[in-house]
Amino acid sequence: EGGPNVDGTPGNDLTTQSLLFNTFAAVNSVITSTALNGLLNAPVTLEAKNTITVQNTATVISGASSLTLKAGGDISIAGNITASGGISLLANDAGGTPTGTGKVVLTANLNAGSNTLNISGAGTHSIGGDLSAGILTVTGNLTLAGAGARRVSLSSDSTISSVIDGAVGLTKAGIGT
């Protein structure tokens, strides 16, 4: 947490609830989990022309509002995220520079509270963490990754029509199919 930001100094590039596609279009941007937590009292939208990587940090990302991540390429998440207002992960988004294969790669847990967890992209998503939401929507196929069974906890009706495969088990808790 706290590598160089747009101007090359240690710190954070997120100062408001949104960082949109053209804000820092030609550079890599650093967004700290501490800054993100401070803003998740209202909906937060982060967009990237290419990829978004959420690193595993000592500070868990958590807030009462919604979090939307949009990328033209992949979205990789290695740190646990709780956004009780809902989570949307939109890889291969047309607002960025779509790769045609953009996917979500998850090695951490996501918790959207009783709201919607939306995972979308053109490639096969890799799910290596547990998912918890009221409703789960998935566009694209899923591969279950990592060690141990993945747990999907749903508190409302959900239907997953994607292909789900992988070498680990899947435990569904709650209602939905």
Sequence and secondary structure as in RCSB ss.txt:
>XXXX:A:sequence
EGGPNVDGTPGNDLTTQSLLFNTFAAVNSVITSTALNGLLNAPVTLEAKNTITVQNTATVISGASSLTLKAGGDI
SIAGNITASGGISLLANDAGGTPTGTGKVVLTANLNAGSNTLNISGAGTHSIGGDLSAGILTVTGNLTLAGAGAR
RVSLSSDSTISSVIDGAVGLTKAGIGT
>XXXX:A:secstr
   B TTSSBS S  SSEE TTTTTTS     HHHHHHHTTS EEEEESS EEE   SS EEESS EEEEESS E
EE S EEETT EEEETT TTS   S   EEE S EE TTSEEEEE SS EEE S EEESEEEEES EEE SSS E
EEEESS     S EEESS EEEEES  
